[in-house]
Amino acid sequence: MGNLADDTAVTHVGEGAYTARLCPDWEIWGPMGGYVASVALRAAGAASPFGRPASFACHYLGVAQFDEVQLTVRTLRSARTALSQRVEMHQGERPILEATVWSVGDVDGLAHDVSEPPDVPGPHELPSIGELLTDEERANRPTFPFWDNIDGKPIGWWAEPPTEPLPPVYRGWLRFVPAATFEDPWVDACRSLVLVDLQSWPSASRQHFGAPMTYIAPSLDLYVAFTDPQPGSDWLLADGYAPVARDGLMTWNGRLWSVDGHLVATGEGQMLCRRLPAG
């Protein structure tokens, strides 16, 4: 089991230079994309004078090993209340990820909120996945280490995938373990990176239930806007939708909601279909 704050921490080793060590507790098809993105975000936070990340965008350029990564942070635009940075992540000569990050200071401005969360049961009205599984199902259920870091309460549940296509919608309450919330706003934003990125394949794959699974679809990129941070909300509602898959690409968007209905973050990305080897 991993701790999000500890496992995304970076070490300053020079001007704009940082290192980090990717933890195998976050494995899912290799290091989970939102986790790798979170390490890049922490490097940007370590180099920013501001306490609030505003947005994050990245391209996934390679699958990292669970080992040390090197990060370089460069300033693209610096202003009195905002900073734009580029973060490059490598393992040796191999590029892993390139990101851009905006962070802001204290800013006055217009305010409104007309967002409406989905009408779904709250986390305290639903059983967890652990409670839904029988002992036999729990013992035989294939899984990745990543899922040991997440306590999940699904909205709609089945022990085995349905035999007919479902709408490409993924919804469920999620909470990090062993630590669910974080006071550091840069670590709190990592919750959004992981949980928005997580919505991609679970949304898109539902349209293809009932057919032989001949493809996987790793993410090409990720964009997340940190809309209304709610660091006190231990449970967050993942609200993912993947409306279109065509010509080898699968498009998805995701939202995160707090328990009391605040829109915590929004995001989107593209996945690239890869045919599974025979057998």
C-alpha positions as CSV (number, residue, x, y, z in Angstrom):
1,M,0.0,0.0,0.0
2,G,1.4,3.4,-1.0
3,N,1.0,6.9,0.6
4,L,0.3,9.5,-2.1
5,A,2.3,12.3,-0.3
6,D,5.4,10.1,0.3
7,D,5.4,8.3,-3.0
8,T,5.2,11.6,-5.1
9,A,7.9,13.4,-3.1
10,V,10.8,15.0,-5.0
11,T,14.3,15.9,-4.0
12,H,16.0,19.1,-5.1
13,V,19.4,18.4,-6.6
14,G,20.3,21.6,-8.5
15,E,18.9,24.7,-10.2
16,G,15.5,23.5,-11.6
17,A,16.6,19.9,-11.1
18,Y,14.8,17.2,-9.0
19,T,14.8,13.5,-8.6
20,A,12.1,11.1,-7.4
21,R,11.7,7.4,-7.1
22,L,8.6,5.7,-8.6
23,C,7.0,3.3,-6.2
24,P,5.7,-0.1,-7.4
25,D,2.7,0.2,-5.1
26,W,1.2,2.3,-8.0
27,E,1.4,-0.3,-10.7
28,I,-1.4,-0.6,-13.2
29,W,-0.1,-1.4,-16.8
30,G,3.2,-0.1,-15.4
31,P,3.3,3.0,-13.2
32,M,-0.2,4.5,-13.3
33,G,-0.3,7.6,-15.5
34,G,-1.9,9.9,-13.0
35,Y,0.6,8.9,-10.4
36,V,3.5,9.7,-12.7
37,A,1.9,13.0,-13.6
38,S,1.6,13.7,-9.8
39,V,5.4,13.4,-9.4
40,A,5.8,16.0,-12.2
41,L,3.3,18.3,-10.4
42,R,5.2,18.0,-7.2
43,A,8.4,19.1,-8.9
44,A,6.5,22.1,-10.3
45,G,5.2,22.9,-6.8
46,A,8.7,22.7,-5.3
47,A,9.9,25.3,-7.8
48,S,6.8,27.6,-7.6
49,P,6.5,30.5,-5.2
50,F,2.7,30.1,-5.3
51,G,0.6,27.8,-3.1
52,R,-2.2,26.9,-5.5
53,P,-1.8,24.8,-8.7
54,A,-4.4,26.0,-11.3
55,S,-4.0,23.5,-14.2
56,F,-1.8,20.6,-15.4
57,A,-1.4,19.2,-18.9
58,C,1.0,16.5,-20.0
59,H,2.0,14.1,-22.8
60,Y,2.9,10.6,-21.7
61,L,6.1,9.8,-23.8
62,G,7.2,6.5,-22.4
63,V,6.5,3.8,-19.8
64,A,8.7,4.3,-16.8
65,Q,10.4,1.7,-14.7
66,F,9.9,1.6,-10.9
67,D,13.2,3.4,-10.3
68,E,14.6,6.9,-10.1
69,V,13.4,9.6,-12.5
70,Q,15.0,12.9,-13.2
71,L,12.9,16.1,-13.5
72,T,13.8,19.4,-15.0
73,V,11.6,22.4,-14.2
74,R,11.8,25.6,-16.4
75,T,9.8,28.8,-16.1
76,L,7.9,29.8,-19.2
77,R,6.1,32.9,-17.9
78,S,6.4,34.6,-14.5
79,A,4.0,37.3,-13.4
80,R,3.0,38.9,-10.1
81,T,0.2,36.4,-9.4
82,A,0.7,33.5,-11.9
83,L,3.5,31.2,-13.1
84,S,3.8,28.9,-16.1
85,Q,6.3,26.1,-15.9
86,R,7.4,23.2,-18.1
87,V,8.4,19.9,-16.4
88,E,10.4,17.3,-18.3
89,M,10.7,13.8,-16.8
90,H,13.4,11.3,-17.9
91,Q,14.9,8.0,-16.9
92,G,18.4,8.3,-18.1
93,E,18.1,9.2,-21.8
94,R,14.5,8.0,-22.1
95,P,11.8,10.7,-22.0
96,I,8.9,9.7,-19.8
97,L,6.6,12.7,-19.6
98,E,6.5,16.4,-20.5
99,A,4.1,18.7,-18.7
100,T,3.0,22.3,-18.4
101,V,1.7,23.7,-15.1
102,W,0.0,27.0,-14.1
103,S,0.1,28.0,-10.5
104,V,-1.4,31.2,-9.0
105,G,-1.2,33.3,-5.9
106,D,-4.0,35.2,-4.1
107,V,-6.2,36.6,-6.8
108,D,-9.5,38.6,-6.6
109,G,-12.0,38.1,-9.4
110,L,-15.5,37.3,-10.5
111,A,-17.2,34.3,-8.8
112,H,-20.1,32.0,-9.7
113,D,-20.9,28.3,-9.4
114,V,-23.8,26.7,-11.3
115,S,-22.3,23.2,-11.4
116,E,-24.7,20.4,-10.6
117,P,-23.4,17.1,-9.3
118,P,-24.9,13.8,-10.5
119,D,-27.9,12.6,-8.5
120,V,-26.3,9.5,-6.9
121,P,-26.2,8.0,-3.4
122,G,-23.5,9.4,-1.1
123,P,-20.5,7.4,0.0
124,H,-22.0,6.6,3.4
125,E,-25.1,5.0,1.7
126,L,-23.1,2.5,-0.3
127,P,-21.1,-0.6,0.5
128,S,-17.4,-0.8,-0.5
129,I,-16.0,-3.2,-3.1
130,G,-14.5,-5.3,-0.2
131,E,-18.0,-5.7,1.3
132,L,-19.5,-6.6,-2.1
133,L,-17.1,-9.4,-2.9
134,T,-17.4,-12.9,-1.5
135,D,-14.3,-14.5,0.0
136,E,-13.9,-16.6,-3.1
137,E,-14.3,-13.7,-5.5
138,R,-11.8,-11.7,-3.4
139,A,-9.3,-14.5,-3.6
140,N,-9.7,-15.0,-7.3
141,R,-10.1,-11.4,-8.5
142,P,-7.3,-10.2,-10.7
143,T,-5.9,-6.9,-9.6
144,F,-3.0,-4.5,-9.7
145,P,-1.1,-3.1,-6.6
146,F,-2.6,0.3,-7.5
147,W,-6.0,-0.7,-6.2
148,D,-4.6,-1.3,-2.7
149,N,-4.2,2.5,-2.5
150,I,-7.9,3.2,-3.2
151,D,-11.1,2.5,-1.1
152,G,-13.9,2.3,-3.7
153,K,-17.7,2.4,-3.4
154,P,-19.1,1.8,-6.9
155,I,-22.4,3.2,-8.2
156,G,-23.7,0.1,-10.0
157,W,-21.9,-3.1,-9.3
158,W,-21.3,-6.5,-10.8
159,A,-18.7,-9.2,-9.8
160,E,-18.2,-10.2,-13.5
161,P,-18.3,-7.9,-16.5
162,P,-21.8,-7.7,-18.1
163,T,-22.3,-9.6,-21.4
164,E,-23.9,-6.6,-23.1
165,P,-22.5,-3.1,-23.8
166,L,-23.2,-0.4,-21.2
167,P,-23.2,3.4,-21.6
168,P,-19.6,4.6,-21.5
169,V,-20.0,6.2,-18.0
170,Y,-17.9,5.4,-14.9
171,R,-19.1,6.7,-11.5
172,G,-18.0,5.8,-8.0
173,W,-16.8,7.2,-4.8
174,L,-13.1,6.9,-4.2
175,R,-10.9,7.5,-1.2
176,F,-7.1,7.2,-0.8
177,V,-5.7,4.9,1.9
178,P,-3.9,4.9,4.3
179,A,-4.1,8.8,4.2
180,A,-7.3,10.2,2.6
181,T,-6.7,13.9,2.7
182,F,-3.7,16.2,2.6
183,E,-3.2,19.8,3.8
184,D,-0.5,20.6,1.2
185,P,-2.4,22.0,-1.8
186,W,0.1,20.5,-4.2
187,V,-0.4,17.0,-2.7
188,D,-4.2,17.6,-2.6
189,A,-4.1,18.3,-6.4
190,C,-2.3,15.0,-6.9
191,R,-5.6,13.3,-5.7
192,S,-7.3,15.0,-8.7
193,L,-4.6,14.0,-11.2
194,V,-4.8,10.3,-10.2
195,L,-8.6,10.1,-9.9
196,V,-9.4,12.1,-13.1
197,D,-6.9,10.0,-15.1
198,L,-8.3,6.8,-13.6
199,Q,-11.7,7.5,-15.3
200,S,-10.5,7.0,-18.8
201,W,-10.4,3.2,-19.5
202,P,-13.2,2.3,-17.0
203,S,-15.5,4.7,-18.9
204,A,-14.6,3.7,-22.5
205,S,-14.4,0.0,-22.0
206,R,-18.0,-0.3,-20.9
207,Q,-19.2,0.2,-24.5
208,H,-17.4,-3.0,-25.4
209,F,-18.6,-5.4,-22.7
210,G,-19.7,-8.7,-24.2
211,A,-17.1,-8.6,-27.0
212,P,-13.7,-10.3,-26.9
213,M,-11.3,-7.8,-25.4
214,T,-8.6,-7.5,-28.1
215,Y,-7.3,-4.1,-27.3
216,I,-6.0,-2.0,-24.4
217,A,-5.9,1.8,-24.6
218,P,-3.1,3.6,-22.8
219,S,-3.5,7.3,-22.3
220,L,-1.6,9.7,-24.7
221,D,-2.2,12.8,-22.6
222,L,-4.0,14.3,-19.6
223,Y,-5.4,17.7,-18.8
224,V,-6.8,18.7,-15.4
225,A,-8.1,22.0,-14.2
226,F,-8.2,22.2,-10.4
227,T,-11.5,23.9,-10.1
228,D,-12.5,24.1,-6.4
229,P,-10.1,22.2,-4.1
230,Q,-11.8,20.5,-1.2
231,P,-9.0,19.1,0.9
232,G,-11.4,18.2,3.7
233,S,-13.5,15.8,1.6
234,D,-12.0,12.4,2.1
235,W,-14.4,10.8,-0.5
236,L,-14.4,12.1,-4.1
237,L,-17.0,11.1,-6.7
238,A,-15.4,10.1,-10.0
239,D,-17.7,11.0,-12.9
240,G,-16.2,9.8,-16.2
241,Y,-17.7,9.8,-19.7
242,A,-16.1,8.4,-22.9
243,P,-18.5,9.4,-25.8
244,V,-16.4,8.6,-28.9
245,A,-13.9,6.0,-30.0
246,R,-12.8,6.1,-33.6
247,D,-9.8,5.5,-35.8
248,G,-7.8,4.1,-32.9
249,L,-8.5,6.9,-30.5
250,M,-10.8,6.9,-27.5
251,T,-11.8,10.3,-26.1
252,W,-12.9,10.8,-22.5
253,N,-13.6,13.5,-20.0
254,G,-13.9,13.3,-16.2
255,R,-15.1,15.3,-13.2
256,L,-14.5,15.0,-9.5
257,W,-17.1,16.0,-6.9
258,S,-16.8,16.4,-3.2
259,V,-19.2,14.9,-0.7
260,D,-21.1,18.2,-0.4
261,G,-21.4,18.7,-4.2
262,H,-18.4,21.0,-5.0
263,L,-16.8,20.5,-8.4
264,V,-13.3,19.7,-7.4
265,A,-11.6,19.2,-10.8
266,T,-12.4,18.6,-14.4
267,G,-10.2,16.9,-17.0
268,E,-9.9,15.1,-20.3
269,G,-7.6,13.2,-22.6
270,Q,-7.1,10.8,-25.5
271,M,-6.3,7.1,-25.4
272,L,-4.5,5.2,-28.2
273,C,-5.8,1.6,-28.9
274,R,-3.1,-1.1,-28.8
275,R,-4.0,-4.6,-30.0
276,L,-3.3,-7.3,-27.4
277,P,-1.0,-10.1,-28.4
278,A,-2.7,-13.3,-29.4
279,G,-3.4,-15.5,-26.4
